[in-house]
Amino acid sequence: MECNIGDNPGYKYGNSGKCYTYSKGDEAGRKNAKHSAIMQGTAVAQSTGEKLMLSKEEIEEICKDFDVDGVQEFEPLIKNDENHLLFGWAYVAQTINGEQVYDHSGEHVRKEDFQDLEMATYIFNIAYRQSDIRHDCIAKGYLVDSMVFTKEKIEAMKKSGHLVGDIAQGVWMGYWFPEDKDWEIIKSMKAPMFSLYGSAVKEMVEEV
């Protein structure tokens, strides 16, 4: 939120956070002050377990301030109404051009850490395999398709001649929803998207 110390404007996290100030008219200073407040908020959230709430609009503004391409959305690409099947990207870490993707929380999976997401997906496929709707933790859908597109797999596909062009590094999944009532809920959504639900150890980085 915005704050002031004397004649200097600034930004802070919540009512009790430190006010990071900048000189009026100093755009670089404004960005750095805002960045510092965000980093403080993230540190507080990590230490207390509090969820750092940022809207899509706020994330887009932050990305604009720090020359990040912005939040990219990957909606399900295939929806088979007759058979109640939904397919799409569960997570995309890098685009086909190798560019970093930032998710709705302003977070990202670095190239060097992509294997962690890969292994977590395999464990999910073995141990859980189910989908709820809107994180209600009630199983309604069942896994029928899963593929983690790693750099190594993509290169192997190209060498075998079975992949023309490029594909993003990410996790593709498909689910079957047997109940008509559940499928009707999915159909009513303007833009249904897969959302990962679980726990992870996050690491603070300097760029948002």
C-alpha positions in Angstrom: 0.0 0.0 0.0 1.1 3.6 -0.5 2.6 5.6 2.4 4.5 8.8 3.2 7.3 9.9 5.4 7.5 13.7 5.4 7.3 14.8 1.9 8.5 11.6 0.4 6.0 9.1 -0.9 6.6 5.3 -0.6 5.2 1.8 -0.4 4.8 -0.6 2.5 3.3 -4.1 3.2 0.1 -3.8 5.3 -0.5 -1.3 8.0 2.5 -2.3 10.1 5.2 -2.7 7.4 8.2 -0.5 6.9 7.6 2.5 4.6 10.1 2.4 1.7 10.3 5.9 0.4 11.5 7.5 -2.8 11.9 11.1 -4.1 9.0 12.5 -6.1 9.6 12.2 -9.8 12.2 9.4 -9.4 10.6 6.6 -11.3 13.5 4.2 -10.7 13.3 4.9 -7.0 9.6 4.4 -7.0 10.0 0.9 -8.6 12.7 0.0 -6.1 10.6 1.1 -3.2 7.6 -0.9 -4.4 9.9 -3.9 -5.0 11.2 -3.7 -1.4 7.7 -3.6 0.0 6.7 -6.6 -2.0 9.8 -8.5 -0.9 9.0 -7.6 2.7 5.5 -8.8 2.3 6.7 -12.1 0.9 9.1 -12.6 3.7 6.3 -12.0 6.3 4.1 -14.4 4.4 6.7 -17.1 4.5 7.5 -16.7 8.2 3.9 -16.5 9.4 2.2 -18.8 6.9 0.0 -15.9 5.8 -1.0 -16.0 2.1 0.4 -13.1 0.1 -2.7 -11.8 -1.7 -2.0 -10.2 -5.1 -4.6 -9.8 -7.7 -3.9 -10.5 -11.4 -4.0 -6.8 -12.1 -1.4 -6.1 -9.3 0.9 -8.9 -10.7 0.6 -7.4 -14.2 1.5 -4.0 -12.8 4.5 -5.5 -11.0 5.6 -7.3 -14.2 5.3 -4.1 -16.1 7.4 -2.2 -13.5 10.2 -4.8 -13.7 10.1 -5.6 -17.4 8.7 -9.1 -17.0 6.6 -10.4 -19.9 3.6 -10.8 -17.5 1.3 -13.5 -16.3 0.7 -16.0 -19.1 -2.5 -18.1 -19.1 -2.6 -21.6 -20.5 -6.3 -22.7 -20.6 -7.3 -26.3 -21.3 -7.1 -26.9 -25.0 -9.3 -29.9 -25.5 -12.8 -30.3 -23.9 -14.7 -33.4 -25.1 -18.3 -32.7 -24.1 -19.6 -36.1 -25.1 -17.2 -38.1 -23.0 -16.7 -35.6 -20.1 -12.9 -35.3 -20.9 -10.8 -32.3 -20.2 -7.2 -31.9 -21.3 -4.7 -29.1 -21.0 -1.6 -27.7 -19.4 -1.5 -28.2 -15.6 1.7 -26.1 -15.5 4.0 -24.5 -18.0 7.5 -23.5 -16.7 9.1 -22.2 -20.0 7.6 -21.3 -23.3 8.7 -22.9 -26.6 11.2 -20.0 -26.9 12.7 -20.9 -23.5 11.2 -17.8 -21.8 10.4 -18.0 -18.1 6.6 -18.2 -17.3 5.2 -16.5 -14.2 2.0 -17.9 -12.8 -1.0 -16.3 -11.2 0.8 -16.0 -7.8 3.7 -14.2 -9.4 5.8 -17.4 -8.8 7.8 -19.5 -11.2 9.7 -22.7 -11.6 13.3 -22.1 -12.7 14.9 -24.3 -15.4 17.3 -25.8 -12.9 14.4 -26.7 -10.5 12.1 -28.2 -13.2 13.0 -31.7 -12.1 11.4 -31.1 -8.8 8.1 -30.4 -10.5 8.6 -33.4 -12.8 9.1 -35.8 -9.8 6.2 -34.3 -7.9 4.0 -35.0 -11.0 5.1 -38.6 -11.1 4.3 -39.0 -7.4 0.9 -37.5 -7.9 0.2 -39.9 -10.8 1.1 -42.9 -8.7 -0.4 -41.9 -5.4 -3.4 -39.7 -6.0 -4.6 -39.4 -9.7 -7.8 -37.5 -8.8 -9.2 -34.0 -9.4 -11.6 -31.9 -7.4 -13.4 -28.7 -8.6 -12.4 -25.3 -7.3 -10.2 -27.0 -4.6 -13.0 -28.4 -2.6 -10.9 -31.5 -1.9 -13.7 -33.9 -3.0 -12.7 -36.2 -5.8 -14.7 -35.8 -9.0 -12.4 -36.4 -11.9 -9.9 -39.2 -12.6 -6.6 -39.0 -14.4 -6.5 -40.5 -17.9 -3.5 -38.7 -19.4 -0.3 -37.2 -18.1 2.9 -36.1 -19.7 5.8 -34.0 -18.3 7.6 -32.4 -21.2 11.2 -32.0 -20.1 14.0 -30.7 -22.2 15.4 -34.2 -22.6 12.1 -35.7 -23.7 11.6 -33.0 -26.2 15.0 -33.5 -27.7 14.4 -37.3 -27.8 11.2 -36.8 -29.7 12.8 -34.6 -32.2 15.6 -37.1 -32.8 13.2 -39.8 -33.4 11.4 -37.7 -35.9 8.1 -37.8 -34.1 8.0 -34.1 -33.1 8.0 -31.4 -35.6 8.7 -27.9 -34.2 8.9 -27.1 -30.5 6.8 -27.5 -27.4 6.8 -25.8 -24.0 8.4 -27.3 -20.9 5.5 -28.2 -18.7 3.0 -30.7 -17.5 0.1 -31.8 -19.6 -2.9 -33.7 -18.1 -6.3 -35.1 -18.9 -9.2 -35.9 -16.7 -12.5 -37.8 -16.9 -15.4 -36.5 -14.9 -18.1 -39.3 -14.8 -20.9 -37.4 -13.1 -23.1 -35.2 -15.3 -23.6 -32.6 -12.6 -19.9 -32.2 -12.2 -19.4 -31.8 -15.9 -22.1 -29.2 -16.0 -20.2 -27.1 -13.5 -17.1 -27.3 -15.7 -19.1 -26.4 -18.8 -20.5 -23.3 -17.0 -17.0 -21.9 -16.3 -16.1 -19.2 -18.8 -12.4 -20.3 -18.8 -11.8 -23.5 -16.8 -8.1 -24.0 -15.9 -6.2 -26.7 -14.1 -4.7 -25.6 -10.8 -2.0 -27.4 -8.9 -2.9 -28.1 -5.2 -0.2 -29.2 -2.8 2.8 -28.0 -0.7 6.2 -26.8 -1.8 9.2 -25.1 -0.5 9.5 -21.7 -2.0 12.8 -19.8 -2.4 12.9 -16.0 -2.6 14.5 -14.4 -5.6 15.2 -10.8 -6.5 13.0 -10.5 -9.6 9.2 -10.7 -9.3 
